[in-house]
């Protein structure tokens, strides 16, 4: 029986100086104590924490890219903190608690894996994804029956612009709105880049500034088209971009380290010296 059918009560705050036990119950009590005694934690709301949840998810992605176990533990903990923090506040409101969240997750995982927990057999990963989508459609119908109708593309993933772009393209493709191969996506990318260039070619800074909203739209079209190329190549646009960011930071760090070894700061260098060190960083990666 879900605790939603009973009166929701927030966890009891831990008393005294707590220890790091590794137990979920102790973590919940610690969070309750912070909500009771920490001025910053007291002040937060579920809405005020939204930016932190997004930020922590991205920082976890960066930690995974770095492949450092200590960073990964820390960032996984920060993501868990967001779950615990939200559960504490909703429990204070008498709406739901951690048990409800875990139960709902368990029910969803069991419901969406009939090939694991029931007699249903799926031969490969593609079949699993297809069945997963079918189950999600059934869940959407149940939501509609509760007065929450949705259009077909309303159920795309939340996330960064790149993640949403790739998922909305994927969903549209399943409905037949797509090119057959990557060449169509490349043609569209070329078309969008040409349109962006036409907004910028032979324009003064004043003209560009006056038309910045149209330029923004054209730039968005280019990025959306490039995401389409990634999707057609079965690559994840978000991962590809994060990999590039990680590579850029690593190479720029190399520049900074080399300058420091020579007794110089970044501010003491110029673009020519930094370009040469950038090329050296690329060679260093190949070693």
Rosetta blueprint (number, residue, H / E / L):
1 X L
2 X L
3 X H
4 X H
5 X H
6 X L
7 X L
8 X L
9 X L
10 X L
11 X L
12 X L
13 X L
14 X L
15 X L
16 X L
17 X L
18 X L
19 X L
20 X L
21 X L
22 X L
23 X L
24 X H
25 X H
26 X H
27 X H
28 X H
29 X H
30 X H
31 X H
32 X H
33 X H
34 X H
35 X H
36 X H
37 X H
38 X L
39 X H
40 X H
41 X H
42 X H
43 X H
44 X L
45 X L
46 X L
47 X L
48 X L
49 X L
50 X H
51 X H
52 X H
53 X H
54 X H
55 X H
56 X H
57 X H
58 X H
59 X H
60 X H
61 X H
62 X H
63 X H
64 X H
65 X H
66 X H
67 X L
68 X L
69 X H
70 X H
71 X H
72 X H
73 X H
74 X H
75 X H
76 X H
77 X H
78 X H
79 X H
80 X H
81 X H
82 X H
83 X H
84 X H
85 X H
86 X H
87 X H
88 X H
89 X H
90 X H
91 X H
92 X H
93 X L
94 X L
95 X L
96 X L
97 X L
98 X H
99 X H
100 X H
101 X H
102 X H
103 X H
104 X H
105 X H
106 X H
107 X H
108 X H
109 X H
110 X H
111 X H
112 X L
113 X L
114 X H
115 X H
116 X H
117 X H
118 X L
119 X L
120 X L
121 X L
122 X L
123 X L
124 X L
125 X H
126 X H
127 X H
128 X H
129 X H
130 X H
131 X H
132 X H
133 X H
134 X H
135 X H
136 X H
137 X H
138 X H
139 X H
140 X H
141 X H
142 X H
143 X H
144 X H
145 X H
146 X L
147 X L
148 X L
149 X L
150 X L
151 X L
152 X L
153 X L
154 X L
155 X L
156 X L
157 X L
158 X L
159 X L
160 X L
161 X H
162 X H
163 X H
164 X H
165 X H
166 X H
167 X H
168 X H
169 X H
170 X H
171 X H
172 X H
173 X H
174 X H
175 X L
176 X L
177 X L
178 X L
179 X L
180 X L
181 X L
182 X H
183 X H
184 X H
185 X H
186 X H
187 X H
188 X H
189 X H
190 X H
191 X H
192 X H
193 X H
194 X H
195 X H
196 X H
197 X H
198 X H
199 X H
200 X H
201 X L
202 X L
203 X L
204 X L
205 X H
206 X H
207 X H
208 X H
209 X H
210 X H
211 X L
212 X H
213 X H
214 X H
215 X H
216 X H
217 X H
218 X H
219 X H
220 X H
221 X H
222 X H
223 X H
224 X H
225 X H
226 X H
227 X H
228 X H
229 X H
230 X H
231 X H
232 X H
233 X L
234 X L
235 X L
236 X L
237 X H
238 X H
239 X H
240 X H
241 X H
242 X H
243 X H
244 X H
245 X H
246 X H
247 X H
248 X H
249 X H
250 X H
251 X H
252 X H
253 X H
254 X H
255 X H
256 X H
257 X H
258 X H
259 X H
260 X H
261 X H
262 X L
263 X L
264 X L
265 X L
266 X H
267 X H
268 X H
269 X L
270 X L
271 X H
272 X H
273 X H
274 X H
275 X H
276 X H
277 X H
278 X H
279 X H
280 X H
281 X H
282 X H
283 X H
284 X H
285 X H
286 X H
287 X L
